[in-house]
């Protein structure tokens, strides 16, 4: 299983106000999309999220998003290591994704870039 990097998850009150700051900080443009009523902007290593508090409460439970080469392989490795697959793999705007709880209780999202 190849881990390619990690993205910091940041819940913000106002995405429109936050995006310009993070674009300047990261030196790039935000990739925007919506998922489950939550507005999302991916900027460099930051994943900004804004939306209904009930949705954000769930999203805050995920410690980080980890980019991997192949979500299917990651699923096999995590399962073999005793992780609990909470959701997925499923298709997302950024690729395929799964959410797993590690044996220590920490929850991570794993995403590949897909085809």
TARA-V348348 format. One record per helix or strand. SS is the DSSP state (a for helix, b for strand). FROM is the first residue (numbers start at 1). LEN is the number of residues. Records with the same first field share a line. If there is no record, write none. Layout:
BEGIN
SS: FROM-LEN / FROM-LEN
END
This chain:
BEGIN
b: 3-9 / 31-5 / 38-6 / 46-5 / 62-7 / 84-9 / 95-7 / 107-5
a: 15-12 / 53-7 / 71-10
END
